[in-house]
């Protein structure tokens, strides 16, 4: 068996490193919007499902369970709880920059969350699982919600 010359060995070594290195490509904005739309499609299908504390679907949800379920269906894995989602998803978004598919957080970021479903001018709507005895629904984020807004993330 022949031993490669030093220059050939370096070339083989570099090729091997290039083949084994995993390069994570950033997804295009178009692809990311498709992910958000797919998650929203699932969220809209779940309107009317009952709120159950700790439920992650497919027939009942709490607020973070709903977000995790619809994004999982769209190919994105989220942490389980509201606080973990807020702190674990790095792409933070300001109120003025909200887009459909963004996750919005209220009351200190650990209490409640929803999924932005529509932005029309200055009106922002979300789909959420509100509380025990209620069901998944779409609501307008009114003045009260804007005052209790703690932040948003873009998981796509």
Helices and strands as residue ranges (DSSP letters): H 6-20, H 29-45, E 50-51, E 60-61, H 63-73, H 82-88, E 92-93, G 95-97, E 103-106, G 107-109, E 112-120, E 123-129, E 136-140, H 143-148, E 149-153
